[in-house]
Amino acid sequence: MAVFDLPGVARGAFLAAAAHDAVAGGRVYDAHIADVARAAGATVIVTDNRRHFLGALRHGIRVETPSEFLSGMKKKR
């Protein structure tokens, strides 16, 4: 397991983009997770709250529920 964060130089751009898109409240947290996933090269975000991560689709990151993710893992076996 690895833990990632946004590089320091990317944090200002993240905050500016969040302000520009009027992201507020708990959605800032979700947007931060999506940005970290993108920066880390993730291919999928697994969440029960899909609608808050739809922006990740623009970056080619799949957004799946835990059930969808597990179903996909079973198919790969």
C-alpha distances in whole Angstrom, upper triangle without the diagonal:
4,7,10,14,17,19,22,24,23,23,27,27,24,27,30,29,28,31,33,32,33,29,30,28,25,25,24,21,20,21,19,16,18,18,15,14,17,16,13,14,13,15,15,15,15,18,21,22,23,26,24,22,24,25,21,23,25,23,22,19,19,20,19,20,18,21,21,17,18,21,20,18,21,23,21,21
4,7,10,13,15,18,20,19,20,23,23,21,24,27,26,25,29,30,29,30,27,28,27,24,23,22,19,19,19,17,14,16,16,12,12,14,13,10,12,12,15,15,15,16,18,21,22,23,25,23,21,23,23,20,22,24,21,21,18,19,19,20,21,19,23,22,19,20,23,22,20,23,25,23,24
4,7,11,12,15,18,17,17,20,21,18,21,24,23,22,26,27,27,27,24,25,24,21,21,19,16,16,17,14,12,14,14,10,10,13,12,9,12,12,15,15,14,15,17,20,21,21,24,21,19,22,22,19,22,23,20,21,18,19,19,20,21,20,23,23,20,21,25,23,22,25,27,25,26
4,7,9,12,14,13,13,17,17,15,17,20,20,19,23,24,24,25,22,22,22,20,19,17,14,15,14,11,10,11,10,7,8,10,9,7,10,11,14,15,14,16,17,21,21,21,22,20,17,20,19,16,20,20,18,19,16,18,18,20,21,21,24,24,21,23,26,24,23,27,28,26,28
4,6,9,11,10,10,13,14,12,14,17,17,16,19,21,21,22,19,20,20,18,17,14,12,13,13,9,9,11,9,6,9,10,8,8,12,12,16,16,15,17,18,21,21,21,22,19,17,20,18,16,20,20,17,19,17,19,19,21,22,22,26,26,23,25,28,27,26,30,31,29,31
4,6,8,6,6,10,10,9,11,14,14,14,17,19,19,20,18,19,19,18,17,14,13,13,12,8,9,10,7,5,9,9,7,8,12,13,16,17,16,19,20,23,21,21,22,19,17,19,17,15,19,18,16,18,16,19,19,22,24,24,28,27,25,27,30,28,28,32,32,31,33
4,5,5,7,10,11,10,13,15,15,16,19,20,21,22,20,22,22,21,20,17,16,17,15,12,13,14,11,9,12,12,8,10,13,15,19,20,19,22,23,27,25,25,25,22,20,22,20,18,21,20,18,20,19,22,23,25,27,28,31,30,28,30,33,31,30,34,35,33,35
4,5,5,8,10,10,12,14,15,16,18,19,21,22,20,21,22,22,21,17,17,18,16,13,15,16,13,12,15,15,12,14,17,19,22,23,22,25,26,29,27,27,27,24,22,24,22,20,24,23,20,23,22,25,25,28,30,31,34,33,31,34,36,34,34,38,38,37,39
4,6,7,8,10,11,12,14,16,17,18,20,21,20,22,23,23,22,18,18,20,17,14,16,17,13,13,16,15,12,14,17,19,22,24,23,26,27,30,28,28,28,24,23,24,21,20,23,22,19,22,22,25,26,29,31,32,35,34,32,35,37,35,35,39,39,37,40
4,6,5,6,9,10,11,12,14,15,17,18,17,19,20,20,18,15,15,16,13,11,13,13,9,10,13,12,9,12,14,17,19,21,20,23,24,27,25,24,24,21,19,20,17,16,19,18,16,19,19,22,22,26,28,29,32,31,29,32,34,32,32,36,36,35,37
4,5,5,6,9,10,11,12,14,15,16,15,16,17,17,16,12,13,14,12,9,12,13,10,10,14,13,11,14,17,18,21,22,20,23,23,26,23,23,23,19,18,20,17,17,20,19,18,21,20,23,23,26,27,28,32,31,29,32,35,33,33,37,37,36,38
4,5,5,6,9,10,11,12,14,15,15,16,18,19,17,14,15,17,14,12,15,15,12,13,17,16,14,17,20,21,24,24,23,26,26,28,25,25,24,21,20,22,18,19,22,20,19,23,22,25,25,28,30,31,35,34,32,35,37,36,36,40,40,39,42
4,6,5,6,9,10,10,12,14,14,16,18,19,16,13,15,16,12,11,14,14,10,12,15,14,12,16,18,19,22,22,21,24,24,27,24,23,22,19,18,19,16,16,19,17,16,20,19,23,23,26,28,30,33,32,30,34,36,34,34,38,38,37,40
4,5,5,6,9,10,11,12,11,13,15,15,13,10,11,12,9,8,11,10,8,10,13,12,11,14,16,17,19,20,18,21,21,23,21,20,19,16,15,16,13,13,17,15,14,18,17,20,20,23,25,27,30,29,27,31,33,31,32,35,36,35,37
4,5,5,6,9,10,10,9,11,13,14,12,9,11,13,10,9,13,13,11,13,16,15,15,18,20,21,23,23,21,23,22,24,21,21,20,17,16,18,15,16,19,18,18,21,20,23,22,25,27,28,32,31,30,33,35,34,34,38,39,38,40
4,5,5,6,9,10,10,12,15,17,14,12,14,15,12,12,16,15,13,15,18,17,16,20,21,22,24,24,23,25,25,27,23,23,21,18,18,19,16,17,20,18,18,22,21,24,24,27,29,31,34,33,32,35,37,35,36,40,40,39,42
4,5,5,6,8,9,12,15,15,13,10,13,13,10,11,14,13,11,14,16,14,15,18,19,20,21,21,20,23,22,24,21,20,18,15,15,15,12,14,16,14,15,18,18,21,20,24,26,28,31,30,29,32,34,32,34,37,37,37,40
4,5,5,6,5,8,11,12,9,7,10,11,8,9,12,12,11,14,16,15,16,19,20,20,22,21,19,21,20,22,18,18,16,13,13,14,12,14,16,15,16,19,18,21,19,23,24,26,29,28,28,31,33,32,33,36,37,36,39
4,5,5,6,8,11,14,11,9,13,14,11,12,16,15,14,17,19,19,19,22,24,24,25,25,23,25,24,25,21,21,19,16,17,17,15,17,20,18,19,23,22,24,23,26,27,30,33,32,31,35,36,35,37,40,40,40,43
4,5,8,11,14,16,14,12,16,16,13,14,18,16,15,18,20,19,20,23,24,24,25,25,23,26,25,26,22,21,19,16,17,17,14,17,19,17,18,22,22,24,23,26,28,31,33,32,32,35,37,35,37,40,40,40,43
4,5,9,13,14,11,10,14,13,10,13,16,14,14,17,19,18,19,22,23,23,23,23,21,23,22,22,19,18,15,13,14,14,11,14,16,14,16,19,19,21,20,23,25,27,30,29,29,32,33,32,34,37,37,37,40
4,6,10,12,10,9,13,13,11,14,17,16,16,19,21,20,21,24,25,25,26,24,22,24,22,23,19,19,16,13,15,15,13,16,19,18,19,22,22,23,22,24,25,28,31,30,30,33,35,34,36,39,39,39,42
4,7,9,6,6,9,10,8,10,13,13,13,16,18,18,19,22,23,22,23,22,19,21,19,19,16,16,13,10,12,13,12,14,17,17,18,21,20,21,19,22,22,25,28,27,27,30,32,31,33,36,36,36,39
4,7,6,6,9,10,10,12,14,15,15,18,19,20,21,23,25,24,25,23,20,22,19,19,16,17,15,12,14,16,15,17,20,20,21,24,22,23,21,23,23,25,28,28,28,31,33,33,34,37,38,38,40
4,5,6,8,10,11,12,14,15,16,18,20,21,22,24,26,24,26,24,20,21,18,18,15,17,15,12,14,17,16,18,21,22,23,25,23,24,21,23,22,24,27,27,27,30,32,32,33,36,37,37,40
4,5,5,7,9,10,11,13,15,16,17,19,20,22,23,22,23,20,17,17,14,14,12,14,13,9,12,15,15,16,19,21,21,23,21,21,18,19,19,20,23,24,24,26,28,29,29,32,34,34,36
4,5,5,6,8,10,10,12,14,15,16,18,20,21,19,21,18,15,16,13,14,11,12,10,7,9,12,11,13,16,17,18,20,18,18,15,17,18,20,23,22,22,25,27,27,28,31,32,32,35
4,5,5,6,9,10,10,12,14,15,16,18,20,19,21,19,16,17,15,17,14,15,13,10,11,14,12,14,17,17,18,20,18,19,17,19,20,22,25,25,24,27,29,29,30,33,34,34,36
4,5,5,6,9,10,11,12,14,15,16,19,17,19,17,14,15,13,15,12,14,13,10,11,14,13,14,17,18,18,20,17,18,16,18,18,19,23,23,22,24,27,27,27,30,32,31,34
4,5,5,6,9,10,11,12,14,15,17,15,16,14,11,12,10,12,9,10,10,6,7,10,10,10,14,15,15,17,14,15,12,14,15,16,20,19,19,22,24,23,24,27,28,28,31
4,5,5,6,9,10,11,12,14,15,14,16,14,12,14,13,15,12,12,11,8,7,10,8,9,12,13,13,15,13,15,13,16,17,19,22,21,20,24,26,25,26,29,30,29,32
4,5,5,6,9,10,10,12,14,14,16,15,12,15,14,16,14,14,14,11,10,13,11,11,15,15,14,16,14,16,15,17,18,20,23,23,21,24,27,26,26,29,30,30,32
4,5,5,6,9,10,10,12,11,13,12,9,11,11,14,12,12,13,10,9,12,11,10,13,15,13,15,12,14,12,14,15,16,20,19,18,21,23,22,22,26,27,26,28
4,5,5,6,9,10,11,9,11,10,8,11,11,14,12,11,12,9,7,9,8,6,10,11,10,11,9,11,10,13,15,16,20,18,17,20,22,21,21,25,26,25,28
4,5,5,6,9,10,10,12,12,11,14,15,18,16,15,15,12,10,12,10,8,12,11,10,12,11,13,13,16,18,20,23,22,20,23,25,24,24,28,28,27,30
4,5,5,6,9,9,12,12,11,14,15,18,17,16,17,14,12,15,13,10,14,14,12,14,12,14,14,17,19,19,23,22,19,22,25,23,23,27,28,26,29
4,6,5,6,5,8,8,7,11,13,16,15,14,16,14,11,13,12,9,12,13,10,11,8,11,11,14,16,16,20,18,16,19,21,19,19,23,24,22,25
4,5,5,6,8,9,10,13,15,19,17,16,17,15,11,13,11,8,10,10,7,9,7,11,12,15,18,19,22,20,18,21,23,21,21,25,25,24,26
4,5,8,11,12,13,16,18,22,20,19,20,18,15,16,14,11,14,13,10,12,11,14,16,18,21,22,25,23,21,24,26,24,24,27,28,26,28
4,6,9,11,12,15,17,21,20,19,21,19,16,17,16,13,15,15,12,13,11,14,15,18,20,20,23,22,19,21,24,21,21,25,25,23,25
4,6,9,11,14,17,21,21,19,21,19,15,17,15,12,13,14,10,10,9,12,14,16,19,20,22,20,17,20,22,19,19,23,23,21,23
4,6,7,11,14,17,17,16,18,17,13,14,14,10,12,13,10,9,7,9,11,13,15,16,18,17,14,17,19,16,16,20,20,18,21
4,7,10,13,17,17,15,17,17,13,13,13,10,10,12,9,7,5,6,9,11,14,15,17,14,12,15,16,13,14,17,17,16,19
4,6,10,13,13,11,14,14,11,11,12,9,9,12,11,9,5,4,6,7,10,11,13,11,9,12,14,11,12,16,16,15,18
4,6,10,10,9,12,11,8,10,11,8,10,13,12,11,7,6,5,6,8,9,12,11,9,12,15,13,14,17,18,18,20
4,7,9,8,12,12,10,12,14,12,13,16,15,14,10,8,6,5,5,6,9,9,7,10,12,12,12,15,17,17,19
4,5,6,9,9,8,11,14,12,14,17,17,16,13,11,7,6,5,6,10,10,9,12,14,14,15,18,19,20,22
4,6,9,10,10,12,15,15,16,19,20,19,16,13,10,8,5,7,9,10,11,13,15,16,17,19,21,22,24
4,6,6,7,10,12,13,14,17,18,18,15,13,9,9,8,10,13,13,14,16,18,18,20,22,23,24,27
4,6,5,6,10,10,11,14,15,15,12,10,6,7,7,10,12,11,12,15,16,17,19,21,22,23,25
4,5,5,9,10,11,13,15,15,14,12,9,10,11,14,16,15,16,19,20,20,22,25,25,26,29
4,6,8,9,11,13,14,15,13,13,10,12,12,15,17,17,17,20,22,21,23,26,27,27,30
4,5,6,8,10,11,12,9,9,7,10,11,14,16,15,15,18,20,19,21,24,24,24,27
4,5,6,8,10,10,9,9,7,10,12,16,17,15,16,20,20,19,21,24,24,25,28
4,5,6,8,10,9,10,9,13,15,18,21,19,18,22,23,22,24,27,26,26,30
4,5,5,7,5,7,7,11,14,17,19,17,16,20,21,19,21,24,24,23,27
4,5,5,5,6,7,11,14,17,19,16,16,19,20,18,20,23,22,22,26
4,6,7,9,11,15,18,21,22,20,19,23,23,21,23,26,25,25,29
4,6,9,11,15,18,20,22,20,19,22,23,20,22,25,25,24,27
4,6,9,13,16,18,20,17,16,20,20,17,19,22,21,20,24
4,6,10,13,15,17,14,13,17,18,15,16,20,19,19,22
4,6,10,12,14,11,10,14,14,12,14,17,17,16,20
4,7,10,12,9,9,13,14,12,14,17,17,18,21
4,6,8,6,6,9,10,10,12,14,15,16,18
4,5,5,6,9,10,11,12,14,16,17,19
4,5,5,6,8,10,10,12,14,16,17
4,5,5,6,9,10,11,12,14,16
4,6,5,6,9,10,11,13,15
4,5,5,6,9,10,11,13
4,5,5,6,9,10,11
4,5,5,6,9,10
4,5,5,6,9
4,5,5,7
4,5,5
4,5
4
